[in-house]
Amino acid sequence: MAESDRYRVIHGEEDDGTSYTVTVPHTPWNDQLSNEQIVTSINEWMADGPQPTRERWPMPQPFSQWIDNTEPGPSEPCPDCGCWSLRLAAPPDQPAAEKRVVCTMVRCVASPLYRD
């Protein structure tokens, strides 16, 4: 995104080599801050924000058997990742527990099976 009259674009790189781009609107408040102040402010805001409290499950072993013992979920995509892998399942270590809709994609942050 190119700089415009409406937005200020800040490009940078973290100590670990990760690059980032920040776009903020031109306002009297933003225009008086340095690029570093804006980036620091955003990082503090993200760190202080609500942290997800998602339940994580151990990966069921064998996974294929666990899938066979679950039921198909609603015929709609996962609201977080958009995949169509929703199932009705109980936690693998509590098979008698009430079944609920879960995403089975291990890369979906909403999935109880999520892995970084």
N, C-alpha and C positions, 0 to 999 in steps of 0.2 A: 504494500500500500504506500503510495507516495504521499509526502507531506502536503497538506492542503491548508486553506485558510481556516477550516473548521477543526482540524485535528492536528495534534502533535504526535509524531512517531518517534519512539525511542528504541534503538537497537542496542543490544549488549550481549555479554557473555559471562556466565558464572565461572567461579574458580575451577569447577570440574570440566569446563569446556562446553557446557550446555548453552546454546544461544537462545535468546528471547527477543521478542518484539512487544512493546507496549504502545497502545494507542489510547490517548486521552484527548478529550475535547479541549479546545482553547477556551479557557475561562480566566478571569482575573486571578483566581486562586491558583490554578495550575500553572499559569504563565510566570508566576513569581517563584516557583519552585525549580530547583535544578533537576536534571535527569536522575541523579542518584537519590535525591529526596523522594521523587515520585516512585522509583523502583522500591526503595526501602519501605515507603508507606504501603504499597501494594503487598509486599511480602509480609509485613506485620499484620495487615488486614486478613490475609489468607491464613496465617498461623493462628490468629485469635478467633477465627470464624468457627462455626459449629463443625465438629469433627463427626464423620459418619460413624454411627454405632451399629454396624451391620454384623449380624451373626455369621460366623464362619464355621463351616463343617469340615471335618476331615474328609479327604477324598475317599469315597466308598471303594472297597476292594472286594471283588472285581467290579469295576464301574458298569460294565455291560450287564451284569446280573442285577445290579441296583436299578438300572434303567428298565430292565424287564419287569421289575417288581413295583414300578411306579406307573402312574396313569398319565395319558396325554393331558396337557394343560389347556387353557383357553386357546381358541384359534385366533390369536392376535399376537403381534410382535411384543417382545420384551420392551417395556417403556424406557429402559436405560440403554440397551445396546442395539435394539431393533431386530435381533435375531428371532427366529421362530422356534426356539428350543425350550419352551416353557413346559414344565411337568408338574403334576400334583405329587408331592412326596413328603414323607416324614424324614426327620434327620436320620442319617445312616446308623447312628448309635442309639436311636430311640424309635425303632420301627412301629411301636404301638402308639406313638404320639399322633396328634391330629395332623392330617396332611394339609399342605398349603402350596400355593403356586410358587415355584422356584425356576430361575433361569439356570440351565445346565452348562452354559458357556463359561469355561474357566477364565476367560479374559474379560468377562463382564463384571464390573465392580459391584453390581447388585446381586450377583450370584453368591450363594453361600459356599460354593466350590471355587471361588476366585483365587487365582494365583498370580503374583506379581511377575 
